[in-house]
C-alpha cells in the first residue's frame, strides 16, 4: 500500500515536470521578448549606479551599513533581477476567473495550483537567468566582478527556491481572492510595494532606522527578496542556517494559507454555480 502511494505521487509529479518542460520550451520560443524587457532593468541599474555613486562620494564613506559601492550595486542587481523575473500570476488567475476559464481548468486531471506553479517556475527561471546575465554584465563593466565565494553562491542557491515558494504562495493567495472580488490588482499592488520597501528590494534593511529594520525582520517580505540577495553579496556568519530555517517556516505558513484560501475559493465557486 505504501509503495503504491509512492508510485502514485511519482506519477503525479511527472505530470508537473512535463508541464514545466512544455512551458519552458514555449518561453524559449519568445526569448527575444525577455531580452527586450531587460532594457528597462539596464536603465534602472544605470540610474542606481549614478545615485549611489553620488551618495558614497558625498558621505565620503567607503561603506554604508556594511556595503561597499560594488557590493551595493551587486545587491541591487540581484533584487531587481528577481523582482522583474516574477511572472504576472495575479493578472492571469484574475482573467481566468473573469472569463470562466477557471471552471474548465479545475476539472482537468491535475492540481490547479500545481499547474500554475509549473508554468510560473519555467518562466521565472528563464527570466531570472537573462536578467542576471545582462544586468550583471553592466555592473561587471562598471564595478568589476562580485566578491562571491563558493559558500555565498551555495547559500544563495539554498535561499532562492524557498523565496520563490513564499512569493508564489502569497501571490497565489492574492490571485485566489478573485473568487470573491472582481478586481484584485489593488491587493497585489500593496504587496509589491511592501516587497520594494520592507522586503529590501530597493534598499538593504540595514539602511533603515533600527525600529523599521526590526519590524522588517519580523514580517515575511524580507524572506522573499532581501535574504537571497544578502546571502549572495555578503558573508552572514555562522548563523545563516537559522535564517534559512526561518525562511522555511514562512514558506510552510504561506503554503498552508494558500491551501486554505484555495479550498474556500473552490467551495465558493461551486456554491455559486461555477
C-alpha positions as CSV (number, residue, x, y, z in Angstrom):
1,X,0.0,0.0,0.0
2,X,2.8,2.3,0.9
3,X,4.8,1.6,-2.2
4,X,1.6,2.1,-4.3
5,X,1.3,5.6,-2.7
6,X,4.9,6.4,-3.6
7,X,4.4,5.4,-7.2
8,X,1.2,7.4,-7.3
9,X,3.0,10.5,-6.1
10,X,5.8,9.9,-8.7
11,X,3.2,9.6,-11.5
12,X,1.6,12.9,-10.4
13,X,5.0,14.5,-10.2
14,X,5.9,13.5,-13.7
15,X,2.8,15.4,-15.0
16,X,4.0,18.6,-13.5
17,X,7.6,18.0,-14.7
18,X,6.0,17.6,-18.2
19,X,4.1,20.8,-17.9
20,X,7.3,22.6,-16.7
21,X,9.2,21.4,-19.8
22,X,6.4,22.4,-22.2
23,X,6.2,25.9,-20.7
24,X,10.0,26.3,-20.7
25,X,10.1,25.2,-24.3
26,X,7.4,27.7,-25.2
27,X,9.1,30.6,-23.4
28,X,12.4,29.8,-25.3
29,X,10.5,30.5,-28.5
30,X,9.8,34.1,-27.3
31,X,13.2,34.6,-25.5
32,X,13.7,37.8,-27.6
33,X,10.7,39.4,-25.7
34,X,12.5,38.7,-22.4
35,X,15.7,40.3,-23.8
36,X,13.8,43.4,-24.8
37,X,12.3,43.7,-21.3
38,X,15.8,43.7,-19.8
39,X,16.4,47.1,-21.3
40,X,14.3,48.5,-18.5
41,X,16.4,46.6,-16.0
42,X,19.6,48.2,-17.5
43,X,18.0,51.7,-17.2
44,X,17.1,51.1,-13.6
45,X,20.6,49.8,-12.7
46,X,22.3,52.6,-14.5
47,X,20.2,55.1,-12.6
48,X,21.1,53.3,-9.3
49,X,24.8,53.5,-10.2
50,X,24.6,57.2,-10.5
51,X,22.5,57.8,-7.4
52,X,24.6,55.5,-5.2
53,X,27.9,56.8,-6.7
54,X,26.9,60.3,-5.6
55,X,25.8,59.1,-2.2
56,X,29.1,57.4,-1.4
57,X,31.0,60.4,-2.8
58,X,29.0,63.0,-0.7
59,X,29.2,61.0,2.5
60,X,32.9,60.3,1.9
61,X,32.5,56.7,3.2
62,X,33.7,53.5,1.7
63,X,30.9,51.5,3.2
64,X,27.3,52.3,4.1
65,X,25.6,49.8,6.5
66,X,28.4,47.4,5.7
67,X,28.0,47.6,2.0
68,X,30.7,49.0,-0.3
69,X,29.6,50.6,-3.6
70,X,30.3,47.5,-5.7
71,X,28.5,45.3,-3.1
72,X,25.5,47.6,-3.1
73,X,25.3,47.5,-6.9
74,X,25.5,43.7,-7.0
75,X,22.9,43.5,-4.2
76,X,20.6,45.7,-6.3
77,X,21.3,43.7,-9.4
78,X,20.1,40.5,-7.6
79,X,17.0,42.2,-6.1
80,X,15.9,43.9,-9.3
81,X,16.6,40.8,-11.4
82,X,14.4,38.7,-9.0
83,X,11.6,41.3,-8.9
84,X,11.4,41.7,-12.6
85,X,11.6,37.9,-13.2
86,X,8.3,37.1,-11.3
87,X,5.6,36.3,-13.8
88,X,2.2,38.1,-13.7
89,X,0.4,35.4,-11.9
90,X,-2.3,37.6,-10.3
91,X,-3.3,39.0,-13.7
92,X,-3.6,35.5,-15.2
93,X,-5.7,34.0,-12.5
94,X,-7.9,37.1,-12.4
95,X,-8.6,36.8,-16.1
96,X,-9.3,33.1,-15.8
97,X,-11.9,33.7,-13.1
98,X,-13.5,36.6,-15.0
99,X,-13.7,34.7,-18.3
100,X,-14.9,31.5,-16.6
101,X,-11.9,29.5,-17.9
102,X,-11.1,28.6,-14.3
103,X,-14.1,26.2,-14.2
104,X,-12.7,24.3,-17.2
105,X,-9.2,24.2,-15.7
106,X,-10.4,22.9,-12.3
107,X,-11.8,19.7,-13.9
108,X,-8.5,18.8,-15.6
109,X,-6.6,15.8,-14.2
110,X,-4.0,17.9,-12.3
111,X,-3.9,20.4,-9.5
112,X,-4.9,24.0,-10.5
113,X,-2.2,25.4,-8.2
114,X,0.3,22.8,-9.3
115,X,-0.2,23.5,-12.9
116,X,0.2,27.3,-12.4
117,X,3.4,26.7,-10.4
118,X,4.9,24.6,-13.2
119,X,4.3,27.4,-15.6
120,X,5.4,30.0,-13.1
121,X,8.7,28.2,-12.3
122,X,9.6,27.8,-16.0
123,X,9.1,31.4,-16.8
124,X,10.9,32.6,-13.6
125,X,14.0,30.5,-14.3
126,X,14.3,31.9,-17.8
127,X,13.6,35.5,-16.9
128,X,15.9,35.4,-13.9
129,X,18.8,33.9,-15.9
130,X,18.5,36.6,-18.6
131,X,18.2,39.4,-16.0
132,X,21.2,38.3,-14.0
133,X,23.4,37.8,-17.1
134,X,22.5,41.1,-18.7
135,X,22.2,43.2,-15.6
136,X,25.3,41.5,-14.2
137,X,27.2,42.4,-17.4
138,X,26.5,46.1,-16.9
139,X,27.6,46.1,-13.2
140,X,30.6,44.0,-14.1
141,X,31.8,46.6,-16.6
142,X,31.3,49.4,-14.1
143,X,32.5,47.8,-10.9
144,X,34.2,44.5,-11.7
145,X,33.2,41.0,-10.6
146,X,31.3,40.4,-7.3
147,X,33.3,39.1,-4.4
148,X,31.4,35.9,-4.2
149,X,32.9,32.7,-2.8
150,X,31.5,29.1,-3.1
151,X,29.8,29.5,0.3
152,X,27.9,32.6,-0.7
153,X,26.8,31.1,-4.1
154,X,25.7,27.9,-2.3
155,X,23.7,29.8,0.3
156,X,22.1,31.8,-2.5
157,X,21.0,28.6,-4.2
158,X,19.5,27.4,-0.9
159,X,17.6,30.6,-0.2
160,X,16.4,31.3,-3.7
161,X,14.0,28.3,-4.2
162,X,12.4,28.9,-0.8
163,X,11.9,32.6,-1.5
164,X,10.3,31.6,-4.8
165,X,7.8,29.3,-3.0
166,X,7.0,32.0,-0.5
167,X,6.4,34.6,-3.2
168,X,4.4,32.2,-5.4
169,X,2.2,31.2,-2.4
170,X,1.5,34.8,-1.2
171,X,0.9,35.9,-4.8
172,X,-1.5,33.0,-5.4
173,X,-3.3,33.9,-2.2
174,X,-3.9,37.3,-3.7
175,X,-4.9,35.9,-7.1
176,X,-7.4,33.5,-5.5
177,X,-9.2,36.4,-3.9
178,X,-10.7,36.8,-7.4
179,X,-13.1,34.1,-6.4
180,X,-14.7,36.7,-4.1
181,X,-13.6,40.1,-5.6
182,X,-13.9,41.2,-9.1
183,X,-10.6,43.2,-9.0
184,X,-7.6,42.0,-7.0
185,X,-4.8,44.1,-8.6
186,X,-5.1,46.6,-5.8
187,X,-4.2,43.9,-3.2
188,X,-1.3,42.9,-5.4
189,X,-0.1,46.5,-5.7
190,X,0.1,46.8,-1.9
191,X,2.0,43.5,-1.7
192,X,4.6,44.5,-4.3
193,X,5.1,47.9,-2.6
194,X,5.8,46.1,0.7
195,X,8.4,43.9,-1.1
196,X,10.0,47.0,-2.5
197,X,10.3,48.6,0.9
198,X,10.2,46.2,3.8
199,X,11.3,43.4,1.5
200,X,14.6,45.0,0.9
201,X,14.3,45.3,-2.9
202,X,15.3,49.0,-3.2
203,X,17.4,49.2,0.0
204,X,19.1,46.7,2.2
205,X,17.3,46.5,5.5
206,X,20.4,47.6,7.4
207,X,20.0,51.1,6.0
208,X,16.6,51.6,7.6
209,X,16.1,53.1,11.1
210,X,16.5,50.4,13.7
211,X,12.8,50.3,14.6
212,X,11.9,49.8,10.9
213,X,14.6,47.2,10.4
214,X,13.3,45.2,13.4
215,X,9.8,45.3,12.0
216,X,11.0,44.2,8.6
217,X,12.8,41.2,10.1
218,X,9.6,40.1,11.8
219,X,7.5,40.2,8.6
220,X,7.7,37.7,5.7
221,X,8.6,40.1,2.9
222,X,12.3,40.1,3.7
223,X,12.3,36.3,3.2
224,X,11.3,36.9,-0.5
225,X,13.9,39.4,-1.7
226,X,16.3,40.5,1.0
227,X,17.6,37.2,2.3
228,X,18.6,35.6,-1.1
229,X,20.3,38.8,-2.2
230,X,22.1,39.3,1.1
231,X,23.4,35.7,1.0
232,X,24.8,36.4,-2.4
233,X,26.8,39.5,-1.7
234,X,27.7,39.3,2.0
235,X,29.1,36.8,4.5
236,X,26.4,36.3,7.1
237,X,28.5,34.3,9.5
238,X,27.7,31.0,11.1
239,X,24.1,31.7,12.0
240,X,22.9,31.8,8.3
241,X,21.2,28.4,8.8
242,X,18.8,30.0,11.4
243,X,17.8,32.5,8.8
244,X,17.2,29.6,6.3
245,X,15.0,27.8,8.9
246,X,13.1,30.9,9.5
247,X,12.6,31.3,5.7
248,X,11.4,27.7,5.5
249,X,8.9,28.5,8.3
250,X,7.5,31.3,6.2
251,X,7.3,29.0,3.2
252,X,5.2,26.5,5.2
253,X,3.0,29.2,6.5
254,X,2.4,30.7,3.0
255,X,1.7,27.2,1.6
256,X,-0.9,26.5,4.4
257,X,-2.5,29.9,3.9
258,X,-2.7,29.3,0.1
259,X,-4.2,25.9,0.6
260,X,-6.9,27.2,2.9
261,X,-7.9,30.1,0.6
262,X,-7.9,27.7,-2.4
263,X,-10.2,25.3,-0.7
264,X,-12.6,28.0,0.4
265,X,-12.4,29.6,-3.0
266,X,-13.3,26.4,-4.9
267,X,-16.2,25.8,-2.4
268,X,-17.4,29.3,-3.0
269,X,-17.2,28.8,-6.8
270,X,-19.2,25.6,-6.6
271,X,-21.9,27.2,-4.4
272,X,-22.3,30.0,-7.0
273,X,-22.7,27.6,-9.8
274,X,-19.1,27.5,-11.1
